[in-house]
Amino acid sequence: MPSKNSGGAVDDVCGIFVAASGDDAGAGTKGAPVKTIQQAIALAQQGGAAQRVYACAETFEGQVELPGGVALFGGLDCSNGWGWIGETTKTTLSAGEGEIPLVMRGGDGAVRVEDVQVTARAIDPSNTAARSMSSIAALAEGVSVEMARCALEASDAADGVDGDAYPEPALAGEQGNPGREACSDEIVVPGGVKQNDCGTPDDPSDDSTGGTGGIGQQTEGGAGSPGKPTGTGGTGGMGESPLECTPGGAGSEGAAGDPGPSATGFGSLSSSGYAGVSGTAGMPGTTAQGGGGGGGAKGGAAANQCSAESPGGASGGSGGPGGCGGKGGHPGGPGGASIALVSLDAELTFTDVSLKAGRGGRGGNGGPGQEGGIGGIGGIGGTLPTGVEGLKPGCSGGPGGKGGNGGIGGGGLGGHSLGIAFRGSPPPTDGLTITTGEPGNGGNGDGDSAATGIKADTQEFAQ
């Protein structure tokens, strides 16, 4: 390394040289530098030169993975004999949105980095595909790292995604089947029932069915049956005997689903960075009860009534099936974190190093639950043939209830603003200047909010 006071040049034998104007097919000398730091590292590891990389005081795009045993020296003036100018102009590393520009892991020995500015790109708030992305400048995993005169800067992180609303309500019930006409048989049976398939084929217990209409006989009408599933309404109508038949009762509504809990905790660290905590999806609403079947009417074989062969009265209409319960609301996603340095069981040493974190992302709001489906109206009672006198039509089935709304989803965890997020031994703070931004607020759920992110110079995470 050249003298920081003299600005002296570096000899070719000292290591591999990299410049933005270089060519990765080059030899890595001062006269033929390579273009990318990653190629310079690969050449340095081949052992033909000391495992040192010398970089111009320019900007290099793309993630750099620096293994143990390799040193990266930045801040060199490649237009003036590769002299050191790191005190005023550093080598800058940057990478794509959501990428960590500098990753240090693997290899043998310590990693050393001098006179390098590492800047994690800010997450574009208009980029919906980048929701929950973190901005992390550097990550060290399982290695010893020595840094001198470096600056690690994370930018503002992305907000979490809000839970989407459902575009339409849950499946509605159809109208019940009508009753059958009087005088059409000795015993006039009702039409079939309608079912709303809210469950799965393997578990039809969540289906809703309207009650069956009552039969029609010469001397009396039969009662309608209650709607399913069992509820507080949906009673079957009374058959005519001797009082007139009654319509089926309206099915009871489904219960609304419980809201999903909003997020708590810290999130987690891994070799790929930071992962926040989403809220929990809301619970689904329950299926509504079908309406009860309408009562049947009595028939007769007197003058101007039915024939003696077919004296049955009109049957009742079947109940309308209830609406399906709405699905639970989608959870809010976590806000991204702004972290200058992630340390995973690394040993860190700092000399004149600054760490800066930006704003943590806001946690996403929980989405509304799906609206429950409306119930089907009851089928009309059976009618009378033209010219028949003294008989009454069958009674209509009751309407199905409305399905319960799904519960709102829980809000996502707010993003952190941290100088160092670590697992393992606490990092030293000697030789450091740390500046943090504001943490992100937690996303909203049903009357509560997820936890706000953390603002701290250093923060430990669970293994």
GICORUR-V277498 format. One record per residue. RES is the residue in three letters. D_FIRST is the distance of its C-alpha to the first C-alpha in Angstrom with 2 decimals. Layout:
# GICORUR-V277498
res=RES d_first=D_FIRST
res=RES d_first=D_FIRST
This chain:
# GICORUR-V277498
res=MET d_first=0.00
res=PRO d_first=3.81
res=SER d_first=6.58
res=LYS d_first=8.53
res=ASN d_first=11.56
res=SER d_first=11.29
res=GLY d_first=9.81
res=GLY d_first=8.62
res=ALA d_first=8.16
res=VAL d_first=6.16
res=ASP d_first=8.72
res=ASP d_first=11.06
res=VAL d_first=11.15
res=CYS d_first=7.78
res=GLY d_first=9.60
res=ILE d_first=12.00
res=PHE d_first=12.05
res=VAL d_first=14.53
res=ALA d_first=16.54
res=ALA d_first=19.89
res=SER d_first=21.53
res=GLY d_first=20.40
res=ASP d_first=22.72
res=ASP d_first=22.53
res=ALA d_first=24.33
res=GLY d_first=21.48
res=ALA d_first=19.37
res=GLY d_first=16.08
res=THR d_first=14.71
res=LYS d_first=13.70
res=GLY d_first=17.38
res=ALA d_first=18.72
res=PRO d_first=16.68
res=VAL d_first=18.49
res=LYS d_first=20.14
res=THR d_first=19.76
res=ILE d_first=17.13
res=GLN d_first=19.70
res=GLN d_first=19.95
res=ALA d_first=16.23
res=ILE d_first=16.52
res=ALA d_first=19.62
res=LEU d_first=18.09
res=ALA d_first=15.18
res=GLN d_first=18.02
res=GLN d_first=19.99
res=GLY d_first=18.11
res=GLY d_first=17.68
res=ALA d_first=13.89
res=ALA d_first=11.66
res=GLN d_first=12.47
res=ARG d_first=9.43
res=VAL d_first=10.22
res=TYR d_first=8.60
res=ALA d_first=11.43
res=CYS d_first=12.99
res=ALA d_first=14.35
res=GLU d_first=17.63
res=THR d_first=20.09
res=PHE d_first=20.36
res=GLU d_first=23.74
res=GLY d_first=24.74
res=GLN d_first=24.12
res=VAL d_first=20.89
res=GLU d_first=21.41
res=LEU d_first=18.37
res=PRO d_first=19.42
res=GLY d_first=18.53
res=GLY d_first=16.00
res=VAL d_first=13.76
res=ALA d_first=10.64
res=LEU d_first=10.45
res=PHE d_first=7.73
res=GLY d_first=9.98
res=GLY d_first=10.85
res=LEU d_first=9.87
res=ASP d_first=12.75
res=CYS d_first=13.81
res=SER d_first=16.81
res=ASN d_first=15.17
res=GLY d_first=12.84
res=TRP d_first=10.16
res=GLY d_first=9.25
res=TRP d_first=8.35
res=ILE d_first=11.85
res=GLY d_first=11.63
res=GLU d_first=13.95
res=THR d_first=16.66
res=THR d_first=16.04
res=LYS d_first=14.64
res=THR d_first=14.78
res=THR d_first=18.28
res=LEU d_first=19.79
res=SER d_first=23.56
res=ALA d_first=26.34
res=GLY d_first=30.09
res=GLU d_first=32.68
res=GLY d_first=32.83
res=GLU d_first=29.70
res=ILE d_first=26.81
res=PRO d_first=23.63
res=LEU d_first=21.26
res=VAL d_first=22.69
res=MET d_first=20.95
res=ARG d_first=23.16
res=GLY d_first=23.95
res=GLY d_first=21.92
res=ASP d_first=21.10
res=GLY d_first=18.78
res=ALA d_first=16.95
res=VAL d_first=15.45
res=ARG d_first=12.33
res=VAL d_first=12.04
res=GLU d_first=10.15
res=ASP d_first=11.51
res=VAL d_first=14.23
res=GLN d_first=17.90
res=VAL d_first=20.33
res=THR d_first=23.86
res=ALA d_first=26.87
res=ARG d_first=29.56
res=ALA d_first=32.82
res=ILE d_first=35.83
res=ASP d_first=38.41
res=PRO d_first=41.59
res=SER d_first=43.80
res=ASN d_first=42.48
res=THR d_first=45.06
res=ALA d_first=43.33
res=ALA d_first=40.35
res=ARG d_first=42.50
res=SER d_first=41.01
res=MET d_first=37.45
res=SER d_first=34.68
res=SER d_first=31.53
res=ILE d_first=28.64
res=ALA d_first=24.99
res=ALA d_first=23.43
res=LEU d_first=24.87
res=ALA d_first=23.63
res=GLU d_first=26.07
res=GLY d_first=26.28
res=VAL d_first=22.59
res=SER d_first=20.35
res=VAL d_first=18.00
res=GLU d_first=15.33
res=MET d_first=14.66
res=ALA d_first=13.00
res=ARG d_first=14.01
res=CYS d_first=15.78
res=ALA d_first=19.32
res=LEU d_first=21.75
res=GLU d_first=24.98
res=ALA d_first=28.13
res=SER d_first=30.93
res=ASP d_first=34.68
res=ALA d_first=36.11
res=ALA d_first=39.27
res=ASP d_first=42.74
res=GLY d_first=44.71
res=VAL d_first=47.44
res=ASP d_first=50.98
res=GLY d_first=53.56
res=ASP d_first=55.58
res=ALA d_first=59.27
res=TYR d_first=61.75
res=PRO d_first=63.32
res=GLU d_first=66.83
res=PRO d_first=68.91
res=ALA d_first=69.64
res=LEU d_first=72.47
res=ALA d_first=75.84
res=GLY d_first=79.13
res=GLU d_first=81.76
res=GLN d_first=85.35
res=GLY d_first=87.64
res=ASN d_first=90.34
res=PRO d_first=93.79
res=GLY d_first=96.82
res=ARG d_first=99.55
res=GLU d_first=102.79
res=ALA d_first=105.93
res=CYS d_first=108.77
res=SER d_first=106.41
res=ASP d_first=107.14
res=GLU d_first=109.03
res=ILE d_first=105.83
res=VAL d_first=103.25
res=VAL d_first=99.82
res=PRO d_first=96.77
res=GLY d_first=94.07
res=GLY d_first=90.83
res=VAL d_first=88.06
res=LYS d_first=84.72
res=GLN d_first=81.49
res=ASN d_first=78.03
res=ASP d_first=75.48
res=CYS d_first=72.83
res=GLY d_first=71.86
res=THR d_first=70.64
res=PRO d_first=73.05
res=ASP d_first=72.35
res=ASP d_first=72.90
res=PRO d_first=75.59
res=SER d_first=76.08
res=ASP d_first=74.30
res=ASP d_first=76.70
res=SER d_first=79.28
res=THR d_first=82.86
res=GLY d_first=85.82
res=GLY d_first=88.99
res=THR d_first=91.86
res=GLY d_first=94.85
res=GLY d_first=98.20
res=ILE d_first=100.89
res=GLY d_first=104.12
res=GLN d_first=107.43
res=GLN d_first=111.02
res=THR d_first=111.58
res=GLU d_first=108.13
res=GLY d_first=104.52
res=GLY d_first=101.73
res=ALA d_first=98.86
res=GLY d_first=95.38
res=SER d_first=92.56
res=PRO d_first=89.51
res=GLY d_first=86.17
res=LYS d_first=83.17
res=PRO d_first=80.89
res=THR d_first=82.90
res=GLY d_first=82.71
res=THR d_first=84.78
res=GLY d_first=86.33
res=GLY d_first=87.30
res=THR d_first=90.78
res=GLY d_first=93.27
res=GLY d_first=96.18
res=MET d_first=99.72
res=GLY d_first=102.17
res=GLU d_first=105.49
res=SER d_first=108.12
res=PRO d_first=110.07
res=LEU d_first=107.66
res=GLU d_first=105.59
res=CYS d_first=102.26
res=THR d_first=99.08
res=PRO d_first=95.70
res=GLY d_first=92.71
res=GLY d_first=90.42
res=ALA d_first=87.01
res=GLY d_first=84.15
res=SER d_first=81.86
res=GLU d_first=78.38
res=GLY d_first=75.30
res=ALA d_first=73.11
res=ALA d_first=69.84
res=GLY d_first=66.67
res=ASP d_first=64.64
res=PRO d_first=61.39
res=GLY d_first=58.13
res=PRO d_first=56.10
res=SER d_first=53.10
res=ALA d_first=49.66
res=THR d_first=48.35
res=GLY d_first=45.35
res=PHE d_first=41.57
res=GLY d_first=40.88
res=SER d_first=38.52
res=LEU d_first=34.93
res=SER d_first=34.02
res=SER d_first=31.27
res=SER d_first=32.18
res=GLY d_first=31.96
res=TYR d_first=34.93
res=ALA d_first=38.66
res=GLY d_first=41.21
res=VAL d_first=44.88
res=SER d_first=47.66
res=GLY d_first=51.12
res=THR d_first=54.00
res=ALA d_first=56.49
res=GLY d_first=59.91
res=MET d_first=62.85
res=PRO d_first=65.38
res=GLY d_first=68.77
res=THR d_first=71.80
res=THR d_first=74.34
res=ALA d_first=77.44
res=GLN d_first=80.93
res=GLY d_first=83.25
res=GLY d_first=86.45
res=GLY d_first=89.68
res=GLY d_first=92.22
res=GLY d_first=95.27
res=GLY d_first=98.68
res=GLY d_first=101.19
res=ALA d_first=104.61
res=LYS d_first=108.02
res=GLY d_first=110.11
res=GLY d_first=113.84
res=ALA d_first=116.58
res=ALA d_first=119.07
res=ALA d_first=120.41
res=ASN d_first=117.72
res=GLN d_first=115.05
res=CYS d_first=113.59
res=SER d_first=115.52
res=ALA d_first=116.65
res=GLU d_first=114.33
res=SER d_first=111.22
res=PRO d_first=111.83
res=GLY d_first=108.27
res=GLY d_first=106.72
res=ALA d_first=103.44
res=SER d_first=100.33
res=GLY d_first=97.52
res=GLY d_first=94.23
res=SER d_first=91.10
res=GLY d_first=88.45
res=GLY d_first=85.30
res=PRO d_first=82.18
res=GLY d_first=79.61
res=GLY d_first=76.24
res=CYS d_first=73.11
res=GLY d_first=70.69
res=GLY d_first=67.52
res=LYS d_first=64.14
res=GLY d_first=61.77
res=GLY d_first=59.34
res=HIS d_first=55.84
res=PRO d_first=53.19
res=GLY d_first=50.58
res=GLY d_first=47.00
res=PRO d_first=44.21
res=GLY d_first=42.01
res=GLY d_first=38.38
res=ALA d_first=35.81
res=SER d_first=32.87
res=ILE d_first=30.14
res=ALA d_first=26.54
res=LEU d_first=25.55
res=VAL d_first=27.73
res=SER d_first=27.06
res=LEU d_first=29.14
res=ASP d_first=29.00
res=ALA d_first=25.25
res=GLU d_first=23.50
res=LEU d_first=21.45
res=THR d_first=19.15
res=PHE d_first=18.29
res=THR d_first=16.47
res=ASP d_first=17.59
res=VAL d_first=18.69
res=SER d_first=21.77
res=LEU d_first=24.26
res=LYS d_first=27.10
res=ALA d_first=30.10
res=GLY d_first=32.85
res=ARG d_first=36.53
res=GLY d_first=37.97
res=GLY d_first=40.52
res=ARG d_first=44.25
res=GLY d_first=46.06
res=GLY d_first=48.57
res=ASN d_first=52.25
res=GLY d_first=54.62
res=GLY d_first=56.88
res=PRO d_first=60.65
res=GLY d_first=62.76
res=GLN d_first=64.87
res=GLU d_first=68.34
res=GLY d_first=71.05
res=GLY d_first=73.43
res=ILE d_first=76.86
res=GLY d_first=79.93
res=GLY d_first=82.45
res=ILE d_first=85.89
res=GLY d_first=88.82
res=GLY d_first=91.06
res=ILE d_first=94.44
res=GLY d_first=97.53
res=GLY d_first=99.91
res=THR d_first=102.44
res=LEU d_first=106.19
res=PRO d_first=107.98
res=THR d_first=109.93
res=GLY d_first=113.37
res=VAL d_first=112.74
res=GLU d_first=114.09
res=GLY d_first=113.86
res=LEU d_first=110.52
res=LYS d_first=107.07
res=PRO d_first=103.68
res=GLY d_first=101.05
res=CYS d_first=98.45
res=SER d_first=94.89
res=GLY d_first=91.85
res=GLY d_first=89.47
res=PRO d_first=86.08
res=GLY d_first=82.93
res=GLY d_first=80.54
res=LYS d_first=77.17
res=GLY d_first=74.15
res=GLY d_first=71.91
res=ASN d_first=68.77
res=GLY d_first=65.44
res=GLY d_first=63.45
res=ILE d_first=60.50
res=GLY d_first=57.03
res=GLY d_first=54.71
res=GLY d_first=51.81
res=GLY d_first=48.17
res=LEU d_first=45.67
res=GLY d_first=43.75
res=GLY d_first=39.99
res=HIS d_first=37.54
res=SER d_first=34.89
res=LEU d_first=32.31
res=GLY d_first=28.91
res=ILE d_first=28.48
res=ALA d_first=31.13
res=PHE d_first=30.92
res=ARG d_first=32.75
res=GLY d_first=32.35
res=SER d_first=30.96
res=PRO d_first=30.68
res=PRO d_first=27.13
res=PRO d_first=25.86
res=THR d_first=26.07
res=ASP d_first=24.03
res=GLY d_first=21.05
res=LEU d_first=22.85
res=THR d_first=24.87
res=ILE d_first=27.35
res=THR d_first=29.77
res=THR d_first=32.43
res=GLY d_first=35.11
res=GLU d_first=38.71
res=PRO d_first=39.93
res=GLY d_first=42.31
res=ASN d_first=46.01
res=GLY d_first=47.77
res=GLY d_first=50.06
res=ASN d_first=53.80
res=GLY d_first=56.32
res=ASP d_first=60.03
res=GLY d_first=60.20
res=ASP d_first=56.94
res=SER d_first=53.25
res=ALA d_first=50.36
res=ALA d_first=47.92
res=THR d_first=45.50
res=GLY d_first=41.80
res=ILE d_first=39.70
res=LYS d_first=37.47
res=ALA d_first=35.12
res=ASP d_first=31.66
res=THR d_first=31.73
res=GLN d_first=34.47
res=GLU d_first=35.28
res=PHE d_first=36.94
res=ALA d_first=39.20
res=GLN d_first=38.10
